[in-house]
Amino acid sequence: MSDDELLTVAEVMARPKLGRSTVYDLIRSRRLPSITIGRCRRIPARALSDYITNEMEAAA
C-alpha cells in the first residue's frame, strides 16, 4: 500500500475488518480523514495507517 493511494470505504472496511457504519462513524467524527471526489468518498492510505498507529499507541 503506497502512502498516496486513495482507498474506497469498502477497501478500508476490509483491511482492519471493520463494518461500514464504523468506518463512516470514524469519518464523521473526523478521526479518519477523507475526501469526496464527485459522489465518491476516498480515504488516503496514510490516514488509515496513522489511525491504526494512534489507536495502538493509545491502547498501550
N, C-alpha and C positions, 0 to 999 in steps of 0.2 A: 504494500500500500504506500503510494507516494504521498508526501505532505500536501501537494497541491491538488490532489484528487478530490472531486466532489461526489459525495455518496447520496443515494436516494434514501428515503425513510426505510424502505424495505431492506436495503443493504445495512443500514445502521442497526435495525432490529436483529438481523442475522448474526452480526459479529459478537455482541455480548449476550445474545439470546434474550432480548427484551421484547415486550409487547408493543404494539402500535400506539396504544394510549400512553404508555410510559414514555416513549420517545417524544410524542407530541407534548406531554406534560413537561419534559425537560426543555424542550424548545420554548414553550410558552413561559416557563419560569426563568428563561434566559440562562439556564445552567449549561445548555448545549447550543452554541451559536449556530445560526443557519441563515441562508439567503433564499430569496424567492426569485426564480427566473421564469417570467411569464406566470403560469399557474403551478409551476413545479417547485417544490421545496427541496433544497440541497444542503447537505451538511459537509463542511470541509473535513477531510480525514484527520487533519491535525487537531481539529476541535474535538473529535471523538476520542482520540488518543490522549489529549490533555484532560478531558473529563474523566477518563478511566484512571489516569495517573493521580489526579486530585482526589478522587474517591478512595483510591488505595492508600494514599498518604493520610487521609482523614481517618481511615479505619485502623491505621497502625498505632 
